[in-house]
Amino acid sequence: MEKSVERSSPQGRTPSIDLFKIVSMLMVVVLHSNNFGGILYNAAPNSALRVISTLLEVICIVAVNCFALTSGFLNGDRKVRIKNIINLYLQVLFFSLLFFFVFCLCGKEEFSLNGLFLYSTPVTSSIYWYFTSYFILFLFMPLLNTVIERAEKKTVCITLSVLAVIFGIVSYVASFHAGDVFNLKNGYSALWLIYLYLVGGAIKKYRFSFSIKGRKIPAYIYLLLFFLSCLLNVLFGLLIRIDSSYPPMIFEYNFILNFISSLALLLFFANLKVKEFKIITFFARTSFGVYLIHEHPYVRKHIIQNSLFPLLKINPLLALLGIIGFVLAVYLICTAIEYIRQVLFSLAKVNKLTVFIDKKLSGITSKNEKHLE
């Protein structure tokens, strides 16, 4: 092992990880466009477009894992600040209610008190499953950071490796006769995000960069490992597919090959030397907003869903260009909307409010800690 993970800039940002966040969010948009847009499961079986859409899905399915790994990588050695989750919650609440009212006012959806309550409580209503799971993860962060900081390296490595096998292989063997015994929900769960957070934190702490005979493995080798793992995932799917359909596990977050792919991609970016550019910082800071906007249930229903149907009738390569164009358009439009939200929050001095709340709550927490000593 060698210590060769890119250092943070004086402003506290790591350009290569910012780039990683941007790529991950682009992958998320690809996943949702490919799936909900109507390509993945509507292209003719064994057709060129079906092959293209399946490859896109396999390559991009790691996106959610990547975001959770990034959370651990960036926050595993930091003090947990209450203002961070408050800021995120206000951001989520803003878009949750914004699009609820927009689509109701446009006549696309019927206004109801039940709907208003649903979109006013995004965590408990699980409007965004990822944020609901992340909210639980956030509550565990102080404990998880303590584990990352104090546990012995050997213990951490063995524990995380064993859990990778249990969550990524054993869980699927068990599912054939006992169902989801570990309640992983195919990776759509707080438990899986907690595991990935620990992995990301461990990578940051131990600066994992493998070497052979004392020579550091170049970053591009991790990228090759990523594509190799994706290829193995496709081959595995071809080997056990049923009725011309790929087994669902190759599209599930906690499947071992998808976990390895996401790990390889993080190692690639963590060992990549990237100069700090304002445009990278800008798109990284707006990336979560892209998710909140295009994945809002009403936006998905009225804008994303089946929007790519026309591509089913044209040349596969042109269809691929169409998918890429659609993804870029969605990403850029959502980025612009998120930037406007940031400006509005800045004008309203929302951050000052959250800092004030953070100080008050931190003061109360500190007093309680002294009483417990």
N, C-alpha and C positions, 0 to 999 in steps of 0.2 A: 504494500500500500504506500501511496505517496500523498502528501498534502498539496493539492493543486486545484482547489476550487477558487474561482474568480472572487476577488475581494469586492466589497461594497464601495461605492463612490463616497466622497465626503458628504454628499447629501443623504446618505443612508440607503441608496438604491443600488441594486446589482443589475447592470444593463443586460447581461445574458439571461437572467431570470425574468426580467421585464419582457424580453423578447420571447421567452418560453411561455409566459402568460398570454401574450398576443397570439402566438401559434396555437396554443391550447384552446383559446376562445374561438379562433377561426375553425378549428376542428369541431367544436360544439355546434357552431352554425351549420357546418357541413352535415353533421349527424342529423340534426333536426330538419334540414332542407331535404336531405336524401330520404329520410324516413317519412316525416309528416307531409313533405312536399309531394309524395306519391310515386317516387321512382323505385325505391328499394324492393317493395313487395308487389309492384304492379308491372314491372318490366317482365317480358316473357321469359320463362325458365330457360336457362342455357343460352340465352341471347347475349350478344356483345354488351348491350346496355346493362343487363343483369350482372354480368361479370364486372363491369366497371363500377356499378353502384355497390356491389358486394366488397370490392377491393377498397373503395372509399370508406365504407363502413368499418372494415377491419382496421384500416390505418388510423382512422379518427376515433375509434371507440375508446382509446386511451385518454381522451381529453379530460374527462371527469377525474380520473386517477391523477392526472398531471396537476390539476388544480389543487387537489387535496395534498399531494406530495409537496407542492410549492408552499402551501400553508405551513407545513411542518418545517420546511427548509428555511423559511423566512422568520417564523415566529418561535421555533423551538428553543432558541437561546435568548429570547426577549421577555421582558416583563409584560404580563397580560394587562392591557389597559381597557377599562370598562367602556371608555369613549369609542373604542373601535367597533364594538358590537352595537352600540347605540347609533353610531353613524351609519352602519350597515342596515340596521333595522329601519331607520328613517328613510334611507334610500329605497329599500324594499317596499315599505309602506307607501311611499310617494308614487312609485310606478304601479303598484297594485291598485291603488285607488284612482290614479290618473286614467288608466285605460278602462277601468270599470265605468267611470263617468263618461269618458269619450264615446265608448260604444253604446252606452245607454242613450246619450244625447243624440247620437247619429241614428238611432232607431234600430241598430243591429241587435241589441239585447234589451230585454225588458227590465226596468228598474224594480227592485224589491228590497225590502228591509233585510230579508235573509241574505240576499246577495251583498248588500252593503256591509252587513256584519261579517260575512265570509271574507271579503276583500279588505276589511279593516283589521283582521286578525290573521295576517299571512303566515305566521309561525304555526299556530295551532290548527289552522285550516289547511296547512301544507300547500299553499298556492304554488310555492316553489319548493319542491322536495329537497333540493340541495341546500337551500338556506335553512330549512327546518332541521335537517341533519347537522348542518354546520353550527347552528345555534346550540345544539346539544354538545357538539365537539368543543365549542368555545367554553362552555361551563367546565369542561374537563381539562382545559389547557394548562391551568396552574399545576395540576397534578401531573399531567403528561410531561410538562417542561421539567419538573422535578425529577421524574424518572429518567429523562434524557440526560439531565445534568449529572445525576449521582450514580446511576447504574453503571456497573462495569461493562466495558466494551464487549467482552466475551459473552456476558449474560445477554446483552442487548442483541448481539448478532445471532446467537443461538435461538433466542425467543422469537425474534422476528422471522427467522428462517423457518422454524417449525410452524408458526402461524401462517406463513405463506403457503406451505404445503397443505395445512388443514383447511384454510379458506379457499385456496385455489384448486385443490385436487380432491381432497377427502370429502368436502362438502358436496361435490358433484356426484361422487360415488354413492354417498348417503342419500342423495335426493331421489335416486331411482327406487328406493324402498321405504324411505322415511321422511321425504320432503325436505324443507329448508330447516334442518336441525339446528343450525347456528344463527338463524334469523338474519341472514345477510341480505335477503331480498335482492339477490343478484348484484349486489354492490350499491343498491339504492338505500343505504342505511347509515345511521350515525356510527355504528360499530365499524363498518368498513372505512369510513372517513377517519375515525380515531386511529385505526391501524396504519393507514397511509400517512397520517400526520406524524406518527412515531417513526416511520421509515424515513420520511423527509427530514425530520429533525436529526436522526442518527447520521444521515448522509452529510448534513451540514456540520455536525459536531466532529465527526471523525475524518472529514475531508476525503471521502472515498475516491481514490483514483488509482486503478489497478496498474501494476507494472509487471513486465516480464524481463527477468535477468537484469533488474535495476533500471530498465528503460521504461519511462512512462508511456502508457498506451495513448495514442493520439485521440482527440475528441471524436474524429470521424469514425473510429472503430465502434464507438457506442451507437452511432447513427446506423452503421451497418448491422449491428446487433438488433436494433429496433426493427429494421426492415426484414431481417432474417426471422425474428420472432413473429412478425406479421405473416410472412410467407408460410411458416410452420402452422400458424393458426388456420390459414386457408387450406393447406394440405390436410390438416386434421379434420376440418369441416368436410372436405371432399371424401375423406376416408369413411366417415360414419354418417354421412347425410342420408336422410330418409325421404323417399318420394320427391326427389329433385330439390329438396329444401335443406338448407344448412342447419345443423343443430344450433339451438339458441345459445348454447354456452359460449360460442366464439364471439357473440355480440354482448357478452355480459362482463361487467367491470372486474369482478373478482376472479375470473378464470385465469389460471396461472400464466398462460401465454400473454394475456393482456396486461397482467401485472408486470411481467418481465419487460414487455414493450415500453410501458410507461416509465419504468425504472431506468431503462436504457436511454430514453429520451431526456429524462432529467439529468442523468450523468453527462450526456452529450452537451447540453446547454450549460451545466454547472462547470464544465471544463472548457467551455468555449470562451475565447477572448473577444469581447465586444466593446467597442467604444461607446461612451454615453452620448446619445443624441436626444434632443428634445422631442422629436417625433416618436421615438420608442417609448420615452417616459409618458408622453401624452396618451398613446394608444393603450399602454399598460394600465394607466389610471382609469381609463374609461371601459376597460374590458368587462368588468362585472356588470356594468350597466347594460352592455350589449346582451348579456344573458337575460337580465331581468326584463328587458323590453321585448325581445323577439320570442321569449318563452312564456310571456303572460298568456294565460288560457284564452283570452279573447283575441289577442294578436295571432296566436297560433291558429285558432279556429277560423278567423275571417281573412287572414292574410297568407299565412304559411301553408295551411292545409290544402293539399291537392293543387297547389299553385304551379307545380312543375309537370302536370299531366300532359301538356302539349309536347313536351320533350320526348314522350314515349313514341311519337310518330315520326321522328326525324332521324337522321344519321347519328349513330352512337357518338362519334367524335364531336359533332356539333352539339349533341345533347350534353356531353361533358363540358364543353365551353359554356353552354347555357347554365349548367349547375354552378360552375365557377363564377360566372357573371352574377347570378342570383345571390350567391353567398357573399360576394364582395359588396353588392348593393345593400343587402340586409345589414352587413357589418358596419358599413360607412354611415348609413342612415341612423342606425341605433347609436353609433358613436356620437354623431351630431346631436341627437336628442339627449344623450347622457351628458354631453358637454354643457348644453343649455341648463340642464338640471343642476350641474355643479356651479354654474354662474349664479343661478337663482338662490341656491343654498348659501353661496358666499355673500351675496347681497343681503340675505336675511340673517347673516351671522350665525348660522346653525352650528358651525364648528365651535364657536365661543360658548354656545349653550351646552354642547356636549362636554366640552372641557370643564365647564363649571360643575356639571353633574358628576363628572368623573372625579373631580377633586373632593366633592362632598361625600360621595360614596366611598372613595378611597380612605378618607378621614375616618368614616364610621368603621370601615373594615380594619384599619390600623388599631383603633381603640379596642375592638373586639379581640384582636390578636393579642394585645397586651394583657387583657383580662384572662385569656386562656393560658398564658405563659405561667 
